[in-house]
């Protein structure tokens, strides 16, 4: 018999996750039955029109908890998958919802406990804290993380981590929001709306995150570039939407972190520096030079960067932060996508420079360097305020 009400829902968003979805479902099921045996648990697999049999595999995976497999509603994208999960959870009266990605290879049953327990205890959002290799999270490290901290005042390290715990109150607020995104912008949307709307946030330590989509980082055009447009576009829209809130932000609010950080090292990711260098030059010629008028004040410095050979290549942090703030201002209002065209080219150039700056560092040194970038973002914040 299908329950008419549920205390805890775990949503799994999938698209062509045939190789991993069964393992994710089984792990989620183990987490729900081990840690929340008294609560009615429901697993919702929300699929984005997979063509590799993901839905059939998900449907055939045996679970002790109730499970439903549905096709996401609306425009194809992760945001639509999450919105479908939220609607089901709302209809079932769930008090706590956890979200996990269907391509995870490192998920453990205790992730469910770490995401759900803070919500049952009264918090509105549990964001993940991962140990990630310095080149995993290139959108996070260079733009989402610093702007979340410096503009929104939220001391969150992984604002687009993918795994979340959410309260019913927060889900109602998100579903009613005019900027609910259909695609990859959903993660930054959840985090920033929660902070700007006065919700109670915590970080949940989940350890090392590994997922299949990381393999596509070797070819940025395959996944990272489309993700950049969706994440940064949503981020900039939210900056515009919450400009009054941002103007009142004074410093970074510490967010409580639950759990001990394990003494493990994330797997190393290799970067094709020559390939990124070629792409930077090709796309600079196509999308920046003579087109990105909002960058005119930086033209001389950018041309100097462009002229550098790969062994000497350097894209200074301060130049990058200037470009980000100019892009935010230029994007405000009419949301001209050519602004994102230009910024994503510079983003790749800055990433290449970051690789060179950190490749000889230890993991701890690289993490300290990445966090240290917030100082420059904070120093140049008056450009917007």
KACORQUI-V178286 format. One record per residue. N is the residue number from 1. RES is the residue in one letter. PSI is psi in whole degrees, 0 to 359 (none if undefined). OMEGA is omega in degrees with one decimal (none if undefined). Layout:
# KACORQUI-V178286
N;RES;PSI;OMEGA / N;RES;PSI;OMEGA
This chain:
# KACORQUI-V178286
1;X;137;179.2 / 2;X;129;178.1 / 3;X;149;177.5 / 4;X;348;176.7 / 5;X;153;-174.5 / 6;X;139;177.2 / 7;X;317;-175.0 / 8;X;129;174.2 / 9;X;133;170.4 / 10;X;119;-179.6 / 11;X;135;178.1 / 12;X;116;177.9 / 13;X;133;-175.2 / 14;X;150;165.4 / 15;X;111;-178.7 / 16;X;54;178.9 / 17;X;35;-175.3 / 18;X;329;-177.8 / 19;X;341;-172.5 / 20;X;340;-168.1 / 21;X;323;-178.9 / 22;X;317;178.5 / 23;X;322;178.2 / 24;X;315;-180.0 / 25;X;314;-178.6 / 26;X;322;179.3 / 27;X;318;176.7 / 28;X;316;178.9 / 29;X;318;178.2 / 30;X;320;179.0 / 31;X;317;179.9 / 32;X;315;-175.9 / 33;X;329;-179.0 / 34;X;316;-170.7 / 35;X;339;-177.6 / 36;X;56;-176.4 / 37;X;336;-177.6 / 38;X;345;179.7 / 39;X;147;174.3 / 40;X;112;-176.8 / 41;X;138;178.4 / 42;X;131;173.7 / 43;X;125;178.2 / 44;X;117;173.5 / 45;X;115;-178.0 / 46;X;108;-169.7 / 47;X;138;-178.8 / 48;X;59;173.4 / 49;X;49;-179.8 / 50;X;150;179.4 / 51;X;7;-176.3 / 52;X;17;179.0 / 53;X;12;-178.7 / 54;X;315;-177.5 / 55;X;316;-179.4 / 56;X;319;178.5 / 57;X;317;179.1 / 58;X;317;-179.9 / 59;X;326;-177.0 / 60;X;354;180.0 / 61;X;124;-176.5 / 62;X;137;177.9 / 63;X;155;173.6 / 64;X;328;175.8 / 65;X;161;173.0 / 66;X;143;-178.1 / 67;X;139;172.0 / 68;X;143;177.5 / 69;X;121;-175.9 / 70;X;161;171.5 / 71;X;133;-177.5 / 72;X;149;178.7 / 73;X;145;174.4 / 74;X;200;-178.3 / 75;X;141;178.8 / 76;X;129;178.0 / 77;X;161;-177.8 / 78;X;323;179.0 / 79;X;321;177.1 / 80;X;322;177.3 / 81;X;317;-179.8 / 82;X;319;179.4 / 83;X;321;177.2 / 84;X;318;177.0 / 85;X;315;-179.7 / 86;X;318;-178.6 / 87;X;318;178.9 / 88;X;316;179.5 / 89;X;319;178.7 / 90;X;317;-179.9 / 91;X;328;-178.5 / 92;X;359;177.8 / 93;X;29;-178.1 / 94;X;138;177.4 / 95;X;338;179.7 / 96;X;138;179.3 / 97;X;133;172.3 / 98;X;145;177.5 / 99;X;135;173.6 / 100;X;153;179.3 / 101;X;147;-177.0 / 102;X;354;-179.3 / 103;X;13;-178.3 / 104;X;140;173.7 / 105;X;355;-176.9 / 106;X;4;-176.3 / 107;X;142;177.8 / 108;X;157;179.8 / 109;X;326;-176.6 / 110;X;347;173.3 / 111;X;322;-178.3 / 112;X;318;177.8 / 113;X;318;-176.5 / 114;X;332;178.7 / 115;X;326;-173.0 / 116;X;320;-174.0 / 117;X;318;177.9 / 118;X;329;179.9 / 119;X;316;177.1 / 120;X;330;179.7 / 121;X;357;173.6 / 122;X;356;176.8 / 123;X;163;-179.3 / 124;X;331;-176.8 / 125;X;130;169.2 / 126;X;115;177.1 / 127;X;151;-175.8 / 128;X;149;168.2 / 129;X;115;-177.6 / 130;X;158;161.5 / 131;X;116;-177.7 / 132;X;147;177.5 / 133;X;151;-171.6 / 134;X;335;-179.0 / 135;X;5;171.8 / 136;X;122;-175.2 / 137;X;44;-174.5 / 138;X;333;173.7 / 139;X;320;177.7 / 140;X;304;-169.5 / 141;X;328;-172.0 / 142;X;340;-175.7 / 143;X;312;-175.4 / 144;X;314;179.6 / 145;X;308;-178.6 / 146;X;322;-178.3 / 147;X;326;175.4 / 148;X;317;-178.8 / 149;X;309;-169.4 / 150;X;320;-178.9 / 151;X;316;-176.9 / 152;X;352;175.9 / 153;X;22;-177.9 / 154;X;118;-179.8 / 155;X;63;-177.5 / 156;X;131;-177.6 / 157;X;327;-177.1 / 158;X;76;-175.5 / 159;X;348;177.3 / 160;X;45;-172.8 / 161;X;334;176.6 / 162;X;324;-179.7 / 163;X;134;-175.6 / 164;X;156;163.1 / 165;X;135;-174.5 / 166;X;147;176.3 / 167;X;162;176.0 / 168;X;323;179.6 / 169;X;315;179.7 / 170;X;319;-179.2 / 171;X;319;176.9 / 172;X;319;179.7 / 173;X;319;-179.3 / 174;X;317;-178.7 / 175;X;332;-179.4 / 176;X;355;-172.9 / 177;X;137;-177.4 / 178;X;346;-176.2 / 179;X;18;-179.2 / 180;X;118;-174.0 / 181;X;153;-179.6 / 182;X;343;-170.1 / 183;X;217;-172.9 / 184;X;349;177.7 / 185;X;356;-174.3 / 186;X;324;-176.0 / 187;X;311;179.0 / 188;X;328;177.1 / 189;X;311;-179.5 / 190;X;313;-175.6 / 191;X;311;-173.3 / 192;X;322;176.8 / 193;X;319;178.9 / 194;X;314;-179.4 / 195;X;315;-177.0 / 196;X;336;-179.0 / 197;X;11;173.1 / 198;X;24;178.3 / 199;X;162;179.9 / 200;X;118;-176.2 / 201;X;149;168.8 / 202;X;159;171.4 / 203;X;136;178.1 / 204;X;119;-179.5 / 205;X;120;-179.1 / 206;X;356;179.8 / 207;X;219;-177.6 / 208;X;135;174.8 / 209;X;129;174.3 / 210;X;138;-179.1 / 211;X;158;-173.8 / 212;X;326;-175.4 / 213;X;340;177.5 / 214;X;330;-178.6 / 215;X;339;-179.4 / 216;X;357;179.5 / 217;X;337;180.0 / 218;X;333;176.7 / 219;X;93;-174.7 / 220;X;329;-178.0 / 221;X;338;-175.6 / 222;X;317;-174.6 / 223;X;313;-170.1 / 224;X;320;-178.5 / 225;X;311;174.8 / 226;X;321;178.4 / 227;X;322;179.1 / 228;X;311;-179.5 / 229;X;317;-175.0 / 230;X;316;-178.6 / 231;X;311;-176.3 / 232;X;325;175.8 / 233;X;314;177.2 / 234;X;318;178.8 / 235;X;314;-179.4 / 236;X;324;175.6 / 237;X;319;-179.9 / 238;X;325;175.3 / 239;X;318;178.1 / 240;X;316;-177.0 / 241;X;322;-175.5 / 242;X;31;-175.9 / 243;X;326;178.5 / 244;X;317;177.1 / 245;X;314;-176.4 / 246;X;322;179.7 / 247;X;333;-178.0 / 248;X;352;-179.1 / 249;X;131;-179.8 / 250;X;94;-178.8 / 251;X;181;-177.4 / 252;X;126;179.6 / 253;X;123;178.1 / 254;X;140;177.9 / 255;X;129;-178.3 / 256;X;134;179.5 / 257;X;123;-177.5 / 258;X;125;178.1 / 259;X;159;-179.8 / 260;X;136;177.5 / 261;X;123;-176.4 / 262;X;155;179.0 / 263;X;72;178.5 / 264;X;161;179.7 / 265;X;130;176.1 / 266;X;153;179.4 / 267;X;140;-178.9 / 268;X;141;174.6 / 269;X;133;178.0 / 270;X;147;-178.5 / 271;X;132;176.8 / 272;X;87;-175.8 / 273;X;321;180.0 / 274;X;320;179.3 / 275;X;317;178.9 / 276;X;321;178.3 / 277;X;315;178.9 / 278;X;318;-179.6 / 279;X;320;178.4 / 280;X;313;-178.3 / 281;X;317;-179.1 / 282;X;315;-177.3 / 283;X;333;174.8 / 284;X;315;177.9 / 285;X;324;-174.8 / 286;X;321;-166.4 / 287;X;347;-176.1 / 288;X;300;-173.8 / 289;X;122;177.4 / 290;X;0;-176.7 / 291;X;318;-174.3 / 292;X;80;-175.5 / 293;X;335;-179.0 / 294;X;347;179.3 / 295;X;12;-175.2 / 296;X;323;-179.0 / 297;X;341;-178.4 / 298;X;6;-170.7 / 299;X;312;-176.6 / 300;X;315;-179.5 / 301;X;321;-179.9 / 302;X;321;178.2 / 303;X;327;177.1 / 304;X;320;176.4 / 305;X;314;-179.1 / 306;X;324;-174.6 / 307;X;349;-176.5 / 308;X;138;172.3 / 309;X;161;-175.7 / 310;X;315;-178.7 / 311;X;333;-179.0 / 312;X;6;-170.8 / 313;X;133;177.5 / 314;X;128;176.0 / 315;X;100;-172.7 / 316;X;143;-179.8 / 317;X;315;-177.5 / 318;X;324;177.0 / 319;X;318;177.6 / 320;X;314;-178.0 / 321;X;320;174.1 / 322;X;314;-178.3 / 323;X;320;179.3 / 324;X;312;-178.2 / 325;X;325;174.7 / 326;X;323;178.8 / 327;X;319;177.4 / 328;X;314;-179.8 / 329;X;318;-178.2 / 330;X;328;-178.3 / 331;X;334;-177.4 / 332;X;137;177.1 / 333;X;270;-174.1 / 334;X;353;175.7 / 335;X;54;-179.4 / 336;X;117;-176.8 / 337;X;342;176.8 / 338;X;337;174.9 / 339;X;316;177.7 / 340;X;327;174.8 / 341;X;310;-177.5 / 342;X;317;-175.1 / 343;X;325;-178.7 / 344;X;333;173.8 / 345;X;313;179.0 / 346;X;325;177.2 / 347;X;318;178.2 / 348;X;323;176.5 / 349;X;318;179.0 / 350;X;322;177.3 / 351;X;316;177.5 / 352;X;318;178.3 / 353;X;319;178.7 / 354;X;321;177.7 / 355;X;312;-179.3 / 356;X;324;-177.0 / 357;X;335;-172.6 / 358;X;355;-170.4 / 359;X;336;179.1 / 360;X;4;-179.2 / 361;X;158;167.6 / 362;X;169;178.7 / 363;X;317;-179.8 / 364;X;320;178.1 / 365;X;318;179.6 / 366;X;320;178.6 / 367;X;319;177.6 / 368;X;322;178.6 / 369;X;314;-179.2 / 370;X;316;178.4 / 371;X;328;-179.8 / 372;X;342;178.3 / 373;X;338;179.8 / 374;X;331;-179.5 / 375;X;318;179.5 / 376;X;319;176.6 / 377;X;320;179.4 / 378;X;318;-177.9 / 379;X;327;-177.3 / 380;X;3;179.6 / 381;X;325;179.9 / 382;X;345;175.1 / 383;X;330;-178.9 / 384;X;326;-171.4 / 385;X;none;none
